C-alpha cells in the first residue's frame, strides 16, 4: 500500500527492492566469504534508508569537529579556550593525579 502511494506520488517504484537485496546478499557471499565487509555495507545501507537522520548526524559531527579543531588550535597558540566537551565526573582518564 505504501509503495503504491509512493510510486504514484513520486514516480519511484521500490517493489523490486527485495530482488536487489537477494542479489546483493548472493554477491556479497562471493566477494566477502568471511563476512567482514558485509556488516559495514549493511550499516551504510541503513543510513541511506534514513537520509534525514544521516544529514543530522553528519551535521552534528561536523560542528563538533570544527569546535574541537578550534579548541585545539587556540590551546596550541596559548590562547584561553573552554572545553568543548566536559568529561564525565567518574572518568579518571583526564584528571591530573600529580597535583
Order of alpha helices (4+ residues) and beta strands (2+ residues): alpha-alpha-alpha-alpha
